[in-house]
């Protein structure tokens, strides 16, 4: 009886392992955009030792990779000049095929409310702009808001085509930036929005970077809305899961929530930018918008933040 039971357990375990599926982070899905003319990283999980084959529909070349002891795998595949639509297939114990894949320019759109404001937030000529937002070769990926004490392997989001309905819920700054690129370059554009209103720059910077730097640590201690325990939590949950997805660059619109610790803001910007570039392992462009001249209760704070942003660019 014991031998029979033992055999049943072994068979069950064998079937479970055989049926274990290949998984990729949510940034890989139908309608995604991959960076053109690049070695883009594709990664995920599978069974220990499983051999996977990745094929992009733009080429007959096959890329092979083996899952490590923890089931993790990562490989680079080459992308061509901008074009579409293609498929991307990952094959092993299962076959996953992503459809309607574009090759073009991919940009990250980050910051607090000014980057996160949508057409629903009161966009000038909003109804007209929404109605005209029919650009199927522009794609949006919006990261769901989340915080985490430790770096996360995945986030919640999906790639969608730009339409009046999807544009209505996406970053307006990101959309107009992407539309300008699309019209000027005539290539597909992928926009990844990772924003949270009212957040300070310390939350978007790795915790270890803040804690190891005396100026940054002191600045984090006097931030008002978010306690120091929250340092790095947005980076862990809303930036880290996107690494090392290949991007052309990042646009940043933030600063209002640091008006209580203005003096160290340029230093913090430098730390965050360097930390992100180190994480992606290449020096991508980092553009930012100086904050608007809103009349806060504290006089001159917006101007002082803009001065700090200028210093960050010059340093």
WOBELTA-V487045 format. One record per backbone hydrogen bond with DSSP energy under -1.0 kcal/mol. CO is the residue of the C=O (numbers start at 1). NH is the residue of the N-H. If there is no record, write none. Layout:
co,nh
CO,NH
CO,NH
This chain:
co,nh
1,5
2,6
3,7
4,8
5,9
6,10
7,11
8,12
9,13
10,14
11,15
12,16
13,17
14,18
15,19
23,45
25,28
29,32
32,102
34,104
38,79
40,77
42,75
44,73
45,23
47,50
50,67
52,65
53,91
54,63
55,89
56,59
63,54
65,52
67,49
68,71
71,46
72,68
73,44
75,42
77,40
80,37
83,103
86,101
87,57
88,98
89,55
90,96
91,53
94,92
96,90
98,88
99,31
101,86
102,34
103,83
104,36
105,190
106,248
107,192
108,251
109,194
110,253
111,196
112,115
112,116
113,117
117,172
118,121
119,122
119,123
123,126
125,129
126,130
127,131
128,132
130,133
132,134
135,138
137,189
138,162
139,191
140,160
141,193
156,144
160,140
162,135
163,167
164,168
167,170
171,175
172,176
173,177
174,178
175,179
176,180
177,181
178,182
179,183
180,184
181,185
182,186
188,105
189,139
190,107
191,141
192,109
193,143
194,111
196,199
200,203
201,204
202,232
203,234
203,235
206,210
207,211
208,212
213,217
214,218
215,219
216,220
217,221
227,230
228,231
230,233
232,236
233,237
234,238
235,239
235,240
236,152
239,242
240,243
242,245
249,108
250,287
251,110
252,289
253,112
255,258
256,259
258,261
262,265
264,268
265,269
266,270
267,271
268,272
269,273
270,274
271,275
272,276
273,277
274,278
275,279
276,280
277,281
277,282
282,284
285,250
287,252
292,294
294,296
298,301
300,304
301,305
302,306
303,307
304,308
305,309
306,310
307,311
308,312
309,313
310,314
311,315
